[in-house]
Each structure stands twice: as structure tokens, then as C-alpha cells.
């Protein structure tokens, strides 16, 4: 009977260890997603600031579209 208690203790320890590892893994993935989203939003803010500063050159929506396409080409972006 004592062997069952010993196995039970090992299984409980192993399950706690697996839980801690899983928690750390999921936490790291969440942190990476948050960092990626923050970077994407910062890029959007930078683009908006650039557009606002270049607003005098843009007469209408078509001009804005052309400006964005030209900017994308200059910075190596893809469509």
C-alpha cells in the first residue's frame, strides 16, 4: 500500500510541475502577442503623424491613397 502513496505523491508533484511549465509558456506567448500588437499600433501612429504632417500635399482621398502607395514603395512594403 505504501507504494501507491509514493506513486500518488510523484504524480501530484509531476502534475504541479507540468502546470507551472504550461503557465510560464502561455504567459510568454501572451507577452509576445502584446508586444507585437504594441509595435503594430506604434507603426500606425507614426504613419498617421506622417500623413498629418504631409496633409498640405494631399488634396483628396485619391491623393492620400497615392501618397500611401508611394510611401509603401519607398519603405519596401508589400501589397
C-alpha positions in Angstrom: 0.0 0.0 0.0 2.8 2.4 0.7 3.9 2.2 -2.9 0.5 3.6 -4.0 1.0 6.6 -1.7 4.5 7.1 -3.1 3.3 7.0 -6.7 0.4 9.3 -5.8 2.9 11.8 -4.4 5.1 11.7 -7.5 2.1 12.1 -9.8 0.9 15.1 -7.8 4.4 16.6 -8.0 4.6 16.0 -11.7 1.2 17.5 -12.3 2.1 20.7 -10.4 5.4 20.9 -12.3 3.6 20.5 -15.7 1.1 23.2 -14.6 3.9 25.6 -13.8 5.6 25.0 -17.1 2.4 25.4 -19.0 1.6 28.6 -17.2 5.0 30.1 -18.0 4.7 29.0 -21.6 1.3 30.6 -22.1 2.3 33.7 -20.3 5.3 34.1 -22.6 3.1 33.7 -25.7 0.7 36.3 -24.4 3.5 38.7 -23.7 4.8 38.2 -27.3 1.4 38.9 -28.8 1.0 42.1 -26.7 4.5 43.3 -27.8 3.6 42.6 -31.5 0.3 44.4 -31.2 2.0 47.4 -29.5 4.6 47.5 -32.3 1.8 47.4 -34.9 -0.1 50.3 -33.2 3.1 52.3 -32.9 3.6 51.9 -36.6 0.1 53.1 -37.2 0.6 56.2 -35.0 3.8 57.0 -36.9 2.0 56.7 -40.2 -0.8 59.0 -39.0 1.7 61.6 -37.8 3.5 61.5 -41.2 0.2 61.8 -43.0 -0.9 64.7 -40.8 2.4 66.5 -41.5 2.1 65.9 -45.2 -1.6 66.9 -45.3 -0.9 70.1 -47.4 0.3 67.9 -50.3 -2.8 65.8 -50.2 -5.8 67.3 -51.9 -8.4 64.5 -51.8 -8.8 60.8 -50.9 -7.2 59.7 -54.2 -4.2 61.8 -53.4 -4.0 60.2 -50.0 -4.1 56.7 -51.5 -1.3 57.6 -53.9 0.8 59.1 -51.1 0.4 55.9 -49.1 1.3 53.7 -52.1 4.4 55.8 -52.8 5.4 55.6 -49.1 5.0 51.8 -49.1 7.1 51.5 -52.2 9.8 53.7 -50.7 9.9 51.8 -47.5 9.9 48.3 -49.1 6.4 47.3 -48.1 4.4 44.8 -50.0 0.8 45.0 -51.1 
